[in-house]
Amino acid sequence: MLALPDYREQTPEVAARFAKIKERPVVLTVRNLEKAFGTNGSRHVVFDHVSLDIHRREFVTIIGPSGCGKSTFIRIAAGLEEATSGEMLLDGKPITGPSPDRGMVFQGYTLFPWRTVKENVMFGLEMRGNDTGTADAEARQWLDMVGLSRVENSYPHELSGGMKQRVAIARALANEPRILIMDEPFGALDALTRCKMQSYLLQIWKKVNVTILFITHDLDEAIYLSDRILVLGVNPGGVREIIENPVPRPRTPEQFLSPKFLAVKHRLDELIHGSAAEQEEEDKIPVIKLTEVGDEVE
């Protein structure tokens, strides 16, 4: 087995990058956040005692097994759901509901099918009171940012999955949110398109003053994109670990096989699925033989 380096070790350049991140203002503050469903008799705690600070222009990814509360956490951040206790503050103010200062991109394609690409991006701008001319001009700028100016007059059904998600990102960013919240935005895409979208997202993020809170089940994606990775557990729910990603930027696909990348991936897999022995035990299923003797497979 390949000997992997300590996933916590950082080069001087990476350590300096994190020092600069921590000097930036805190955008999102989370303190002792808890979410539970049901009454005391049948109470299910999704997560509790979640605390962290997310800084301006930081890219934070949340991962964890199914049922750990990833989507619930970001729904609270988006103002779509209330916490049971604790607090979540945006720029020091409690989050009490949806607002243009938080943009949201979902896994499903949420574009309006009756509006063109440009009109979809214009929607939020118009809702904020911009006149049609101003909204049109700003929408064109955002479409240029995501490389879709050539299809501004097309309708969503004429676009590929990756193009639809780029329009969704442009629409979310057009309101100039403080935080862009992304709930597995590339989960429905094929592998090749997903890789391209990851690259597009990093290019866009470099040019825009926005903090990104991102959910994924893909360990490679989490490491490739993130500054920090928040790992949530289940039964009990809560923070298992927050990893400062030691893989240096700018990131490239070639890094997926680097010892540092593999060390972080191994640690994430261990946190989510347990040790190799625990995984093997969990993966066992009852053996019921329905074949004839002599036709075994490996």
C-alpha positions in Angstrom: 0.0 0.0 0.0 1.3 3.5 -0.9 2.5 5.4 2.2 0.6 8.6 2.3 1.9 11.9 4.0 0.1 13.4 6.9 -3.0 15.1 5.5 -2.6 18.0 8.0 0.8 19.0 6.9 0.9 22.2 4.9 3.5 23.8 2.7 4.6 27.3 3.7 2.7 28.6 0.7 -0.6 26.9 1.8 -0.1 28.0 5.4 0.4 31.6 4.2 -2.8 31.3 2.1 -4.8 30.2 5.2 -3.3 33.0 7.3 -4.6 35.5 4.7 -8.0 33.9 4.6 -8.3 34.3 8.4 -7.4 38.0 8.2 -10.5 38.6 6.0 -13.8 39.6 7.6 -16.1 36.8 8.8 -19.2 36.6 6.5 -21.1 33.7 8.1 -21.0 33.0 11.8 -22.4 29.7 13.1 -22.6 29.2 16.9 -23.9 26.0 18.6 -26.4 25.3 15.8 -28.8 22.5 16.4 -31.6 21.1 14.2 -34.0 18.5 15.5 -37.3 17.1 14.5 -40.2 15.7 16.5 -41.0 16.0 20.2 -39.1 14.9 23.3 -40.8 11.5 23.1 -39.6 10.8 19.5 -37.0 13.5 19.0 -34.5 13.1 16.1 -31.4 15.3 16.3 -30.0 15.9 12.8 -27.0 17.8 14.1 -26.0 19.8 17.1 -23.1 22.0 18.5 -22.1 23.1 15.0 -19.9 26.1 15.2 -17.6 27.8 12.7 -16.7 31.1 11.0 -16.6 31.4 7.2 -14.5 34.3 5.9 -15.0 36.5 2.9 -14.3 34.8 -0.5 -13.6 31.5 1.2 -14.7 28.2 -0.5 -16.2 25.8 2.1 -17.5 22.4 1.2 -19.8 20.3 3.4 -19.7 16.5 3.0 -20.9 13.6 5.1 -23.0 10.4 4.8 -26.7 10.6 3.8 -28.8 11.9 6.7 -26.1 13.9 8.3 -27.9 17.2 7.7 -25.9 18.8 4.8 -28.9 20.1 3.0 -30.6 21.1 6.2 -27.6 23.1 7.2 -27.6 25.1 3.9 -31.4 25.5 3.9 -30.9 27.3 7.3 -28.2 29.4 5.7 -30.5 30.2 2.8 -33.3 31.2 5.3 -35.6 28.4 4.0 -35.6 26.6 7.4 -35.2 27.5 11.0 -32.7 26.1 13.5 -33.9 24.5 16.7 -31.4 26.3 18.7 -28.1 28.2 18.3 -27.6 31.0 15.7 -26.4 31.6 12.2 -25.4 35.2 11.4 -24.7 36.9 8.1 -22.4 39.9 8.5 -23.3 39.8 12.2 -27.1 39.8 11.6 -29.4 36.8 12.3 -30.7 35.0 9.2 -34.4 35.1 9.4 -35.5 34.3 5.9 -34.5 34.3 2.2 -32.8 37.4 0.9 -30.9 38.4 -2.3 -27.7 38.5 -0.1 -27.7 34.7 -0.4 -27.8 33.1 -3.9 -28.8 29.5 -4.3 -28.0 26.9 -7.0 -29.7 23.5 -6.7 -28.9 20.1 -8.3 -32.0 20.3 -10.4 -32.3 22.7 -13.2 -34.5 25.5 -11.8 -34.6 27.9 -14.8 -37.9 29.3 -16.0 -38.6 27.3 -19.2 -40.7 30.2 -20.7 -37.9 32.7 -20.4 -34.8 33.0 -22.5 -31.4 32.6 -21.0 -30.9 36.3 -20.7 -34.4 36.8 -19.3 -33.7 34.1 -16.7 -30.6 36.1 -15.5 -32.6 39.3 -15.6 -35.3 37.9 -13.3 -33.7 38.7 -10.0 -32.5 42.1 -11.2 -36.0 43.0 -12.2 -37.4 41.8 -8.8 -34.9 44.2 -7.1 -36.5 47.1 -9.0 -34.0 47.6 -11.9 -35.6 48.9 -15.1 -35.5 46.6 -18.1 -32.6 48.4 -19.8 -30.4 48.2 -16.7 -31.3 44.5 -16.0 -30.6 43.7 -19.7 -27.2 45.3 -19.6 -26.2 43.6 -16.3 -27.5 40.2 -17.5 -25.3 40.4 -20.6 -22.3 41.1 -18.4 -23.0 38.0 -16.2 -23.6 35.8 -19.3 -20.3 37.0 -20.7 -18.7 36.1 -17.3 -19.9 32.4 -17.6 -19.2 32.2 -21.3 -22.8 32.0 -22.5 -23.3 35.3 -24.4 -23.8 33.4 -27.7 -26.9 31.6 -26.3 -28.6 34.6 -24.6 -31.7 34.3 -26.7 -32.0 30.5 -26.4 -34.5 28.8 -24.1 -33.5 26.3 -21.4 -34.7 23.2 -23.3 -32.2 24.1 -26.0 -29.2 23.9 -23.6 -27.0 21.1 -22.3 -27.1 20.3 -18.6 -23.8 22.1 -18.0 -25.0 25.2 -19.8 -28.2 25.3 -17.7 -26.2 25.2 -14.5 -24.0 28.0 -15.8 -27.1 30.1 -16.4 -28.3 29.2 -12.9 -25.0 30.4 -11.5 -25.1 33.6 -13.5 -28.7 34.2 -12.3 -27.7 33.7 -8.6 -24.6 35.9 -8.9 -26.5 38.7 -10.7 -27.9 39.8 -7.4 -24.3 40.1 -6.0 -24.9 37.9 -3.0 -22.6 37.8 -0.1 -22.7 34.0 -0.2 -23.4 31.6 -3.1 -25.0 28.4 -1.7 -24.7 25.4 -3.9 -26.5 22.1 -3.1 -24.8 19.4 -5.2 -25.1 21.5 -8.3 -23.1 19.1 -10.5 -24.6 15.9 -9.2 -26.9 15.3 -12.2 -24.2 15.9 -14.8 -22.1 13.3 -16.6 -18.5 12.9 -15.5 -16.9 14.9 -18.3 -19.3 17.8 -18.0 -18.9 17.7 -14.2 -15.2 18.2 -14.5 -15.7 21.1 -16.9 -18.2 22.7 -14.5 -15.7 22.4 -11.6 -13.1 24.3 -13.7 -15.7 26.9 -14.8 -16.8 27.5 -11.1 -13.2 28.1 -10.0 -12.6 30.5 -12.8 -15.8 32.4 -12.0 -15.1 32.4 -8.2 -11.7 34.1 -8.9 -13.4 37.0 -10.6 -16.3 37.6 -8.2 -16.5 38.9 -4.7 -18.5 36.0 -3.3 -18.1 33.3 -0.6 -19.1 29.8 -1.6 -20.8 27.2 0.6 -20.9 24.0 -1.4 -22.4 20.5 -0.8 -21.2 17.4 -2.5 -20.9 13.6 -2.0 -17.9 13.5 -4.3 -14.6 13.4 -2.3 -12.5 14.4 -5.3 -14.7 17.3 -6.0 -14.6 18.5 -2.4 -10.8 18.4 -2.4 -10.4 20.0 -5.8 -12.7 22.9 -5.1 -12.4 23.8 -1.4 -10.3 25.9 1.0 -11.9 24.0 3.9 -14.0 20.9 4.2 -16.6 20.5 6.9 -17.3 16.8 7.6 -20.6 16.1 9.3 -21.4 12.8 11.0 -24.6 11.0 11.7 -26.0 9.2 14.7 -24.9 11.3 16.4 -25.0 14.3 14.0 -22.5 17.0 14.3 -19.0 18.1 13.1 -16.6 15.2 12.8 -13.7 17.4 11.6 -12.9 20.6 9.7 -10.0 20.1 7.3 -7.9 22.9 6.0 -7.2 21.6 2.5 -3.4 21.3 2.1 -3.5 20.8 -1.7 -2.0 24.0 -3.2 -3.8 26.3 -5.6 -4.1 26.7 -8.5 -5.6 23.2 -8.7 -5.2 21.0 -11.7 -6.7 17.5 -12.6 -3.2 16.1 -12.4 -3.2 16.7 -8.6 -5.9 14.0 -8.2 -3.1 11.4 -8.0 -0.7 13.4 -5.9 0.2 12.0 -2.5 -1.2 15.0 -0.7 -4.5 14.8 -2.5 -4.8 11.1 -1.8 -3.9 11.6 1.8 -6.8 14.0 2.2 -9.2 11.7 0.3 -8.2 8.8 2.5 -8.9 10.8 5.6 -12.3 11.9 4.3 -13.2 8.4 3.4 -12.2 7.2 6.9 -14.3 10.0 8.5 -17.4 9.2 6.4 -17.2 5.4 6.1 -15.0 4.3 9.0 -11.9 2.1 8.9 -11.4 -0.5 6.2 -12.4 -3.2 8.7 -15.6 -1.3 9.6 -16.4 -0.8 5.9 -15.9 -4.5 5.2 -18.2 -5.5 8.0 -20.9 -2.9 7.0 -20.8 -4.1 3.4 -21.6 -7.7 4.2 -25.0 -8.9 3.1 -26.7 -12.2 3.8 -25.5 -14.9 1.5 -28.4 -16.7 -0.2 -27.1 -18.9 -3.0 -29.4 -19.0 -6.1 -26.9 -20.6 -8.6 -25.7 -24.1 -9.4 -22.5 -25.5 -8.0 -19.6 -25.0 -10.3 -20.6 -21.6 -11.8 -19.1 -19.4 -9.1 -17.6 -16.0 -9.9 -14.9 -14.2 -8.2 
